[in-house]
Structures are given as structure tokens and as C-alpha cells.
Amino acid sequence: AAGPILDALPRLSDWAPSFLGSVLAALGADAAPVIRERLADPSAPAWLRTVHALALVQLHDPRAADTAAEALTRVELHGGPDDIDLAVALLRVLEEVGRPEHVRFAIPCVEAQHHGIRAWAVRAIGVLGDERVEPVLVRSLGDESPWVSSNAALALLATGGRRLVERISEQHAEYAALLRLTLAEAEG
């Protein structure tokens, strides 16, 4: 049942990838293997692979993490809009269903030119990482994009808890205000 819909997607390039991803996700978990297969195809256009990645996020497909991690190694992190969208979608897959061993695929993305890739990278690192990713996240606190730096603060809280955030706040006065705000928001 998924085949005809998947085959029609290349003709829908002017449609929103998030909508098309939802359409694919509505096919259900039985469609996940073929969607993963299409995501893994490096010859497919980046926008189409983005659709597949977004569908797998919605399907919460745990096997998609390996596919997304491998695909992320082939994405041009300093490329155009379609590459940016694909990198973000792949990082969303890792954040949603990745395992700790996938953190190494997200770390290089904090050096991407586009702030959206960097922000999603620190989000994924926060979900997948542990205290060993602290140096990467601390560097990201100083990112020029407030979206990246605030996500880095949340990622530090997720990986190391309140004590880690308080320690970093004491060691790095330039980030203290952001980290205090993060702690206050986390406490509700």
C-alpha cells in the first residue's frame, strides 16, 4: 500500500515536507522499512529524504536511528536549504529514537554554518549524551544564535542535571545568566 504513495512523492516537490511526512506516517509502522530504505538512498533528492526522515520521527521507528546516523555522515552541513532541512530532520530522528552510540553523529553538526542545524544538534546531544559531551555543550553556550545557546543550556541540564549546570555557571561567568534562567524555567 505504501509503494504507490512513495512513488508519487517526487512529483510533489512544491508541497510542505512536514505535511508529506505526516501522510507517510499515517501509513503506519508497516511502512517504516520501505521509508527507511528510501531515506538511505543517497541518490534521492535531499528534500525527499527530508520527508522520509520526518515520517520516521512521527512513527517513532527505533530502527530509523541507524539509518539517520549513516545518512547524516553524507549530508553537506554547509550546503543549501534542502541540505539544511535534511540535516535537521536527521537530527530530529536521532533525538527521537537514537541511542547513546549515535551522539557521535550529532557532535560534528555543532560546527555547521546554519544555526538550525547547530540547535538541533545540541538538542540531540542533550538527549543522547552524558557528561562526556559537556565540552561540546559548553562551547555551544557561546554560540552567536540564542536558539543554539539556549538549547545547549537545556542539553547540559538534561545530560548532567542541576549540579552540572550550577558548576558550569560558577566556572563560566559569561554564561551564568543563561544557565540561571534555564534552571528557573526547568523548575517551573
N, C-alpha and C positions, 0 to 999 in steps of 0.2 A: 504493500500500500504506500510505502514511503517513496519508492522509486519514481513514480510519475511527478510527484511534488518536487523532489530533489532535482529531477531533470529539468523542470520548468524554471527553477530559480535563476539560472544565468540570464534569462530574459527579463528579470525583474530588478535590474541593477539600479533603477531610479526609486525603488521602494526603500523604506527605512529598514536597516538591518535588524533593529530591535523587534520590529513587527514580524519580519520574516523568521527571525529566531523563535518568536512565540508560536508562529504557525508550525514550525518544525517540532517544537517541544510538545505541541498539542497532539502530535502523532504518538506520543508515549514512549516509555522505556524500550519497547521493542525496536524502535527506530534508532536507538543510540549507537549500535555497532556500525551501521552504514553512515551515520552522521560523523562518527569518529573517523571512519575511513576517508570521508570527503575532506574533513579538516586536515588530515595528514597529507593530503595531496599537494605538494609544493607547486605543481603546475596550475592549480586553480587560482583565480584572481583573489587578491587579499580581501576584497570586500565580501566575497562569497564565503571564504574561510571564516571571516568575522561572524557571519550569520550562523555558521555551523557551531562556532565556539559559544555564541550566545544561547543557542538552543541547548547545548550541553550543560551550561550553567543552570538553566531553568530545569533541566532534567535531573540535576544533582547526580550526574553519572560519575561514579568514582573511578571508572576506567579512563575517563577523559583526561585525568591529570597527567598521565604518562604521555598521551598524545599531545596535549597542550605544551608540556615541558619541552618535548622534542621539537615541536613547531616553533616555539619561542627562540630556539637557537638559530633558526633560519630567517627570522624577521629582521628587516632593516630598521634598527632602532632610531636611525636618523633620517628615515625616509619620509615619504609624503603622507597625506591624510589617510589613505587606505592602510598603509603600514602601521600608522599610529593606532588606528581603530583596531586592527588585528592584534597588535601587541597588548593593548588594553583588554581586549576580550580574552586573550590567552591568560593574562594575569588574573582576570576575574575567575577563570576556570580553576587556576591554581589556588586562589583564595577560597573558593567554594568547596573544592573536593581534593585539593592537594594534600600531600603527606609531608612530613618534615624533610625528607630527602629532596623534595622539589624546591626548597628555599634557594638552593644554589643556582637555579634557573632564573629566579626573580632578582637576585642581587645585581647582576650586570645592568639591569634595567634602570637602576637608580642613577646611572650616568647618561641616560637618554636625553636628547635635546628638549623633547616636549614634556611639559610639566604633567600632563595627564598620564603619560607612561610612568614617570617617576612617582607620582602619587599612588597609582595602583600597585606599583612595585613595593612601596613601603607598606601598603595595606596587606599585600600577600605575605611579605616578610614577617609582619606582625602576627599573622595567623599561623604561619608555618614554622617560624624560627623560635629560638630560645635565647638565652643570654649571650650566646656566641655571635649573634648578629648585632649586638649593641654598638660596635664601632660604626657600622654602616648606617644605623638609625640615628646615631648622634650626629654624624656628618649631615644627614638629611634634615636635621633640625635647623640647619643654617641655609637651607635651600631658599633661593630667591622667590619661590612661589609659596604663598601662605598655605595653599592647599596641600603641598608636599610636606611642609614643616609641621602642620597640624596633624596630618596623618602619621608622620614619623613619631610625634609625641604619643599619639594613641597606640601606635605599634609598640613603643617602648613599654607602655603600661600593660599591654597585652602579653608581651614576652617576659617581663620581669616584675610586674606588679608595682605597687605603690612605693616600696622601698627603693627599687631601682630608679624610679622617676625622681624621688626625693634626693637620692645620691647624685644623680646627674645634674639636678638643679643646683646643688651645692658646688659641684665641680665646674660647672659651666654657667656662670652668672648671666651670660648673654642670652641663655635660653630659659632662665628661671621663670619669667613672667608667663611664657607659653606653657611651661610644664605645670605651673601652679593652676593656670586656667584649665588645663587638661584634667588635672586631679579634681578640681572643683566640679567640672561638668560630669565627671565619672561618678562622683558621689551624689549627683542629682541635685 
